[in-house]
Amino acid sequence: MSQSIQVIENRVSKSDADTVAKSRQIGYRAQELADYARAGYDLAHTATIDGPEYVTFVDTLTRATY
């Protein structure tokens, strides 16, 4: 048995000035994680990178392959 690993990054604005764009960015991340889950991936780890204008989410997903 081996393992497939995927890493995805999503950047979310910290500004409250454009809540529509911020909500869209958060929704896109949620949708992407859901798509990987449907493909058999499990979320193994999430790291956040805090910048002055954005927070970057780095998600590591794994799936067992046979």
Buried (B, 14 or more C-beta within 10 A) or exposed (E): EEEEEEEBEBBBBEEEEEEEEBEEBBEEBEEBBEEBEEEEBEEBEEEEEEEEEBBEBEBBBBBEEE
